[in-house]
């Protein structure tokens, strides 16, 4: 039987929700070639432009000249190298945690963490807009899942107060929400979690490298780094590479090494990814990192000012949702923008709730004033 998804695909197309892959070529940190045309891209998570940084490219080229690419085995069999271990120690120290563990992606890190840590006797308290990887992890673990109102510590407290006292309590939120670009009141959420004896996990995929002292992320910016039990970050966004990181206590990391199925049964990330991560971390935490964050901050302010003139709002971060009136209109609107030389990804259900389709504009330090002016002009014509 070959037409396994025929009805589902037809239904998605009828509702205007059918998806397809877009080929990107010639990425330079701010623009790319799509269908033979160079366009300015506002859809990348390469927030500091490090994927194209000369030091990153040189380090990767130099390393690959004398080393194999693939790891050839899982970490527990024969896939762990000194480069994996050195980078894990380096990033753990940077995040002020006892230990850290590298996964092949942020998704596999979150799912591997939660399925190892939780079972049917445990309860997860997740922000209403928490990323799919965290929700999937809770469901795959068989844990009870409670959703608190977005960025609402009072709603979290109300749910925690009703806990039956059985099993672990895990509070889950993000540092910067991936589709809305807003940040949670981390100090208040941390206080609430600790009051009720809950474990606190913050997925700072979109805040790591961008916020906090030397780019340590939103937990550092909020002053709660030591109270956050589990800090999840990624190498695939501001650090310009690939892979996910879970940082926490030595006991937590030893537990993941022994019980996390996505870690145990996956081929180790190529060691060059750890090498690139180490170089990126050096850039992020140094003088150049400060310069890049300042430039990104200026771009955030510039876009917010322009959006205000259009009667729209910024988000206070490098991720800016530009909402549209009707979900079904956004694909054609996105095509018109692309024809004019700008890619701003059209985000539709089920990625976001019905009635909340938006262009997810993501800014980079690599963007210039002309890029942002062009985006604003085209948005003004399109919306």
C-alpha positions in Angstrom: 0.0 0.0 0.0 1.6 3.2 -1.2 -1.0 6.0 -0.6 -0.6 5.9 3.2 -1.3 9.6 3.7 -3.4 10.4 0.7 -6.6 11.4 2.6 -4.7 13.3 5.2 -2.7 15.2 2.6 -5.8 16.1 0.7 -7.5 17.3 3.8 -4.4 19.5 4.7 -4.4 20.9 1.2 -8.1 21.7 1.4 -7.6 23.6 4.6 -4.5 25.5 3.2 -2.2 23.7 5.7 -0.2 21.5 3.3 3.6 21.9 3.7 6.5 21.3 1.4 10.3 21.8 1.6 12.0 24.9 0.3 15.5 24.6 -1.0 17.9 27.2 0.3 21.3 27.8 -1.3 24.2 30.2 -0.8 23.4 31.1 2.8 25.7 34.0 4.0 24.2 34.8 7.4 21.5 37.2 6.1 20.5 36.2 2.6 20.2 33.1 0.4 19.2 32.0 -3.1 15.7 30.5 -3.5 14.5 29.4 -6.9 17.4 31.2 -8.5 16.7 34.5 -6.8 18.7 36.1 -4.0 16.4 37.1 -1.1 16.9 38.5 2.4 16.1 35.8 5.0 14.2 36.6 8.2 13.6 33.0 9.0 16.9 31.7 10.4 17.8 31.0 14.0 21.4 32.0 13.3 20.9 35.0 15.6 24.6 36.1 15.8 25.6 35.0 12.3 28.1 32.5 13.7 27.3 29.7 11.1 29.3 31.8 8.6 31.9 33.1 11.1 35.5 32.8 9.7 36.8 31.3 12.9 34.1 28.6 12.8 34.7 27.8 9.2 38.5 27.7 9.6 38.3 25.5 12.7 35.9 23.0 11.0 38.0 22.9 7.8 41.3 22.4 9.7 39.8 19.7 11.9 38.2 17.8 9.0 41.4 17.8 7.0 42.8 15.1 9.3 39.8 13.6 11.0 36.8 11.4 10.1 33.4 13.1 9.9 31.0 10.4 11.2 31.3 9.1 14.8 30.5 5.5 13.7 29.0 4.4 16.9 26.8 5.5 19.8 28.4 7.3 22.7 28.3 4.3 25.0 29.8 1.9 22.5 32.7 3.6 20.7 31.5 7.0 19.7 32.8 9.2 22.5 35.9 11.3 21.8 38.0 13.7 23.8 36.4 16.5 21.8 32.9 15.6 23.0 34.0 15.4 26.6 36.1 18.5 26.5 33.2 20.6 25.1 30.7 19.1 27.6 33.0 20.2 30.4 33.5 23.6 28.9 29.8 24.4 28.4 28.9 23.0 31.8 31.4 25.4 33.4 30.1 28.3 31.3 26.5 27.6 32.5 27.6 27.2 36.1 26.4 23.5 36.2 28.2 20.4 37.4 28.0 18.6 34.1 26.4 18.6 30.6 25.6 16.1 27.9 25.5 16.6 24.1 22.7 15.2 22.0 22.3 15.2 18.3 19.5 17.8 18.4 17.5 19.9 20.8 14.4 17.7 20.2 16.2 14.5 21.0 17.7 16.2 24.1 14.4 17.2 25.5 12.6 13.9 24.7 15.6 11.9 26.0 15.7 13.9 29.2 12.0 13.6 30.0 11.5 10.0 29.1 14.5 9.1 31.3 13.5 11.3 34.2 9.7 10.7 34.3 7.2 8.0 34.6 3.4 7.6 35.0 3.6 8.6 38.7 5.1 12.0 37.9 3.5 15.3 36.8 4.7 17.9 34.3 3.6 21.5 34.7 4.2 23.1 31.4 3.6 26.6 30.1 0.7 26.6 27.6 3.0 27.6 24.8 5.9 25.2 25.6 7.7 23.7 22.6 6.5 20.4 21.1 9.7 18.6 22.1 8.9 19.1 25.8 5.2 18.1 25.4 6.2 15.1 23.4 8.7 14.1 26.1 6.1 14.3 28.8 3.6 12.2 26.8 6.1 9.6 25.7 7.1 9.2 29.4 3.5 8.6 30.3 3.6 11.4 32.9 0.6 13.5 33.8 0.6 16.7 31.9 -0.8 19.9 33.3 -0.7 23.2 31.3 -0.5 26.5 33.1 -1.6 29.8 31.5 1.2 31.4 29.4 3.8 33.2 31.6 1.4 33.1 34.6 3.0 32.1 37.9 -0.3 32.3 39.7 -1.8 29.7 37.3 1.2 27.5 37.9 0.8 27.9 41.7 -2.8 27.0 41.5 -2.0 23.7 39.7 0.9 22.9 41.9 -1.2 23.4 45.0 -3.5 20.6 43.9 -0.8 18.0 43.4 -1.5 14.7 45.2 2.0 14.4 46.5 2.8 11.3 44.4 5.8 11.2 42.2 8.1 14.0 40.9 6.8 17.4 40.0 8.6 19.0 37.0 7.9 22.6 36.0 8.8 23.4 32.4 9.1 26.7 30.6 11.2 28.4 28.0 13.7 31.3 28.1 12.4 32.9 24.9 9.2 31.4 23.4 10.0 30.3 19.9 6.8 31.5 18.1 6.0 34.6 20.2 9.4 35.9 21.1 8.4 36.8 24.6 10.2 35.9 27.9 8.6 34.5 31.0 8.9 36.0 34.5 11.6 33.5 35.4 12.2 34.9 38.9 8.5 34.4 39.8 8.2 31.0 38.2 11.4 29.8 39.9 10.1 31.0 43.3 6.8 29.2 42.7 8.4 26.0 41.6 10.7 26.0 44.7 7.8 26.8 47.0 6.1 23.6 46.0 9.2 21.4 45.9 9.2 21.0 42.1 12.1 20.4 39.7 12.6 23.3 37.3 13.5 22.9 33.7 14.2 25.9 31.5 14.6 25.3 27.8 16.7 28.4 26.7 17.2 27.4 23.1 16.4 30.8 21.8 17.9 32.9 24.7 21.3 31.1 25.0 24.0 33.2 23.4 21.7 36.3 23.1 20.9 37.3 26.6 22.6 37.3 30.0 26.2 38.0 31.0 28.5 36.9 28.1 25.5 35.2 26.5 24.7 32.7 29.3 21.0 33.1 28.5 17.8 34.2 30.1 18.3 32.3 33.3 21.4 34.3 33.9 19.7 37.5 32.9 16.9 36.8 35.5 19.4 35.9 38.2 18.1 32.3 38.7 20.8 30.2 37.2 21.7 28.5 40.4 18.0 27.7 41.2 17.3 26.2 37.8 17.8 22.5 38.1 17.9 21.6 34.4 19.2 24.0 31.8 18.5 23.0 28.2 20.3 24.9 25.4 21.1 24.3 21.8 24.1 24.7 19.5 21.8 25.1 16.4 20.7 28.7 17.0 22.9 31.6 18.3 25.9 29.3 18.3 25.5 28.6 14.6 26.1 24.8 14.8 24.2 21.6 15.5 23.2 19.7 18.6 21.4 20.0 21.9 22.8 20.3 25.4 21.3 19.3 28.8 23.2 20.8 31.8 22.6 20.1 35.5 23.9 18.1 38.4 26.4 15.3 38.0 23.7 12.8 39.1 21.3 14.1 36.4 23.9 13.7 33.6 25.0 10.3 34.8 21.3 9.3 34.8 20.9 10.4 31.2 24.0 8.5 30.1 22.5 5.4 31.6 18.7 5.8 31.0 18.1 8.3 28.1 17.1 6.2 25.1 17.6 9.0 22.5 21.2 9.3 23.8 21.9 5.6 24.2 20.5 4.5 20.9 21.7 7.3 18.6 25.0 7.6 16.8 27.1 10.1 18.5 27.1 13.6 17.0 30.1 14.1 14.8 33.1 15.2 16.9 33.5 18.2 14.6 30.2 19.6 16.0 31.8 19.7 19.4 34.9 21.4 18.0 32.7 24.0 16.3 30.7 24.4 19.5 33.8 25.2 21.4 34.9 27.9 18.9 31.4 29.4 19.0 31.3 29.5 22.7 34.6 31.3 22.7 33.2 33.9 20.3 29.9 34.3 22.2 31.6 34.8 25.6 34.3 37.2 24.4 34.4 40.8 23.2 33.1 40.0 19.8 30.1 38.3 21.3 29.2 41.5 23.2 29.5 43.5 19.9 27.3 41.0 18.1 24.7 41.1 20.8 24.7 44.9 20.8 24.2 44.9 17.0 21.3 42.4 17.3 19.8 44.6 20.0 20.0 47.6 17.7 18.2 45.6 15.0 15.5 44.6 17.5 14.9 48.3 18.4 14.9 49.3 14.7 12.3 46.8 13.7 10.1 47.6 16.7 10.1 51.3 15.8 9.2 50.5 12.2 6.4 48.1 13.2 5.0 50.7 15.5 4.6 53.0 12.6 2.6 50.3 10.8 0.4 49.9 13.9 2.1 46.6 14.9 4.0 45.5 17.9 7.5 44.2 18.5 8.2 41.4 21.0 11.2 42.7 22.9 13.4 40.0 21.4 14.9 38.8 18.2 11.8 36.7 17.4 8.9 38.9 16.3 5.4 37.4 15.4 3.6 39.5 12.8 0.0 38.3 13.0 -2.4 38.0 10.1 -6.2 38.2 10.1 -7.0 34.8 8.6 -4.9 31.6 8.7 -5.7 30.6 5.2 -4.4 33.9 3.7 -0.9 33.6 5.0 0.6 31.3 2.4 -0.3 33.5 -0.5 0.9 36.6 1.5 4.2 34.8 2.1 4.6 34.1 -1.6 4.0 37.7 -2.5 6.7 38.8 0.0 9.1 36.2 -1.4 8.5 37.5 -4.9 9.6 40.9 -3.6 12.8 39.6 -2.2 12.1 38.8 1.5 11.6 35.4 3.2 9.6 35.7 6.4 8.3 32.2 7.2 4.5 31.7 7.3 3.7 29.8 10.5 0.3 28.1 10.5 -1.6 25.6 12.6 -0.8 23.0 14.0 2.5 24.7 14.8 0.5 27.5 16.4 -3.2 27.4 17.6 -5.9 28.0 15.0 -6.6 31.7 14.4 -3.0 32.7 15.3 -1.2 32.3 12.0 1.7 34.7 11.7 5.0 35.6 10.0 7.7 34.6 12.3 10.3 37.2 11.8 13.7 36.3 13.3 16.5 38.9 13.4 20.2 38.4 13.2 23.2 40.5 14.0 24.1 40.0 10.3 21.1 42.0 9.1 21.7 45.6 8.3 19.5 48.7 8.4 18.7 48.3 4.7 17.4 44.8 5.2 15.1 45.8 8.0 13.8 48.8 6.0 13.1 46.5 3.1 11.2 44.1 5.3 9.1 46.9 6.8 8.3 48.2 3.3 7.1 44.9 2.1 5.1 44.1 5.2 3.4 47.4 4.8 2.4 46.5 1.2 1.4 42.9 2.1 -0.7 43.1 5.3 
